[in-house]
Amino acid sequence: MKHQEPAVKQNQLTYTIGDNLYINLNDRCTLECRFCPKTHGIKKVHDYDLTLDHRPEVDQIIAEIGDPTRYNQVVFCGFGEPTLRLKALLEIARYVKEHGGSVRINTDGLANLVHKRNVLPEMAPWVDSLSVSMNAHNEELYNRHCAPQLPGSYQAMLNFLREAPNYIADVTASAIDGLEGVDIAECERQAGELGVKFRRRVLDAVG
């Protein structure tokens, strides 16, 4: 299934890469990852400018999704952490699922820490898969590369990965090959211990 990519526009709320539709729900994050293009003032993915000048409304995004079965998956991603807008995310995900689509969330795995509760039961009915950015095999490297604002972020991310398969069948941890000091094989081993799949990503390769 192929889709024609739309022209670049301001406030790009959705964008396509391959057969997936990506949702640009939020531009805020509690991490300031040293490898993130946004940290270096770059707000583009492929030819899409993901700069937002307002927080998009649920109805705006649903209107852009239309029929979700046109896509392999509808993916919450963008240049911000989508779970910071959890209520909006769940409303949109529910729409996608109720109209026959498949939902994936690309996340930093800090939703439980941010919201101060286990949000996985709320995600479970509407989310098919999670991709969680592990990014490092120990806390020192995680803090160096991801610069978390919230204390305990590394352990909270691991706890989220450990708990997630109890609610969502398809859970993947990812780490970027090319970050100084990060042992990809060790990240993969830890993912296995946590009961989730692992994906090796490549530095500076997006999408």
C-alpha positions in Angstrom: 0.0 0.0 0.0 1.5 3.3 -1.1 0.6 6.9 -0.1 1.4 10.2 -1.7 3.2 12.4 0.9 1.5 15.8 1.3 3.3 19.0 0.7 5.2 20.6 3.5 3.0 23.0 5.6 3.0 24.8 8.9 1.7 22.9 11.9 2.1 19.5 10.3 -0.2 17.5 12.5 0.2 14.2 10.6 2.8 12.9 8.2 3.4 9.7 6.4 6.6 7.6 6.2 6.1 4.4 4.2 2.8 2.9 5.0 2.4 4.5 8.4 0.7 7.7 9.4 2.5 9.6 12.2 0.8 11.9 14.7 2.6 15.1 15.7 0.6 15.5 18.9 3.1 17.4 21.1 6.4 19.2 20.9 7.3 19.1 24.7 9.5 16.5 26.4 11.0 15.9 29.8 14.2 14.7 28.1 16.7 16.8 26.2 18.5 14.1 24.3 21.8 15.1 23.0 21.2 13.2 19.8 17.7 14.6 19.1 17.6 17.0 16.1 15.2 19.2 18.1 18.0 19.8 20.7 20.1 21.2 17.9 17.3 23.5 16.6 16.2 21.2 13.7 12.5 20.5 13.6 12.3 18.5 10.4 11.8 14.8 9.8 12.4 13.8 6.1 10.7 16.8 4.3 8.2 17.5 7.1 8.6 20.6 9.4 7.1 19.5 12.8 7.1 22.9 14.4 3.9 23.5 16.3 2.6 27.0 17.3 -0.3 25.6 19.3 -1.4 22.3 20.9 -3.5 20.6 18.3 -7.1 19.7 19.2 -8.3 16.1 19.1 -10.8 16.9 16.4 -8.2 18.5 14.2 -6.1 15.3 14.3 -9.0 12.9 13.8 -10.1 14.9 10.8 -6.6 14.5 9.3 -6.5 10.7 10.0 -9.8 10.1 8.2 -10.0 6.3 7.5 -7.2 4.7 9.6 -7.4 1.5 7.7 -5.6 3.2 4.8 -2.4 2.8 6.9 -0.4 -0.1 8.3 -0.2 1.7 11.6 -1.1 5.1 13.1 1.9 6.1 15.2 2.1 8.7 17.9 5.6 10.2 17.5 6.6 13.7 16.4 9.3 15.7 18.2 7.7 15.6 21.6 6.7 12.9 24.0 3.1 12.0 23.1 2.2 10.6 26.5 2.5 14.1 28.0 -0.9 14.7 26.4 -2.3 11.4 27.6 -6.0 12.3 27.5 -5.8 13.5 23.9 -3.7 10.5 22.9 -6.2 8.1 24.3 -9.1 9.8 22.6 -7.4 9.7 19.2 -6.2 6.1 19.7 -9.8 5.1 20.6 -11.0 6.6 17.4 -8.4 4.7 15.4 -9.2 1.4 17.0 -12.9 1.8 16.8 -12.5 2.5 13.0 -10.4 -0.6 12.3 -6.9 0.9 12.6 -3.8 -0.2 14.4 -2.0 2.1 17.0 1.6 2.3 18.0 3.1 4.7 20.5 6.8 5.7 20.2 7.6 6.8 23.8 10.3 7.6 26.3 8.6 5.2 28.7 8.2 7.9 31.4 4.4 8.2 31.4 4.0 6.5 34.7 6.6 8.8 36.3 5.1 11.9 34.8 1.5 11.1 35.6 2.3 9.5 39.0 0.2 6.4 38.3 0.3 3.3 36.1 -1.3 4.5 32.9 -0.8 1.2 31.0 -4.3 -0.1 31.9 -5.7 3.1 30.3 -3.6 2.4 27.1 -4.4 -1.3 26.9 -7.7 -1.2 25.1 -6.5 1.3 22.4 -2.8 0.6 21.8 -1.5 -2.3 19.8 2.2 -1.8 20.2 4.7 0.3 22.2 8.2 1.3 21.1 10.2 2.5 24.2 13.4 4.4 23.9 15.9 2.6 26.3 18.9 4.4 24.7 21.5 3.1 27.2 22.4 0.1 29.3 23.1 2.0 32.5 21.9 5.1 34.3 25.1 7.1 33.9 25.0 6.8 30.1 21.3 7.4 30.0 21.6 10.6 32.0 24.6 11.7 29.8 22.8 11.2 26.5 19.2 11.9 27.4 19.5 14.7 30.0 16.3 13.9 31.9 14.6 16.6 33.9 12.9 14.3 36.3 14.9 12.4 38.9 14.7 8.6 38.6 13.9 8.7 34.9 16.1 5.7 34.0 14.7 3.4 36.5 11.1 4.6 35.7 11.7 3.7 32.0 12.9 0.2 33.0 10.0 -0.3 35.2 7.6 0.8 32.4 9.3 -1.7 30.1 9.0 -4.4 32.6 5.3 -3.7 33.3 4.1 -3.0 29.7 3.8 -6.6 28.5 1.2 -7.3 31.1 -1.1 -4.9 29.3 0.2 -4.6 25.7 1.3 -7.6 23.6 3.8 -6.0 21.3 6.5 -4.1 23.3 9.9 -3.2 21.9 12.8 -1.4 23.5 15.1 0.5 21.3 18.7 1.9 21.5 20.8 3.9 19.1 24.0 2.3 17.8 26.5 5.1 17.6 26.1 6.8 21.0 29.4 7.0 22.8 29.7 4.2 25.4 26.4 2.5 24.7 26.7 -1.2 24.5 24.0 -2.3 22.0 24.4 -6.0 22.8 23.9 -5.3 26.5 20.8 -3.2 25.8 19.4 -6.2 23.8 20.2 -8.6 26.6 18.5 -6.4 29.2 15.4 -6.1 26.9 15.2 -9.8 26.8 15.4 -10.0 30.6 12.5 -7.5 30.8 10.5 -9.7 28.5 10.3 -7.3 25.5 11.7 -7.2 22.0 14.6 -5.1 20.9 15.3 -2.8 18.0 18.7 -1.4 17.1 18.4 2.1 15.7 21.1 4.0 13.8 22.4 7.4 14.9 21.0 10.2 12.8 18.6 7.9 10.9 15.0 9.0 11.5 11.9 7.0 10.4 
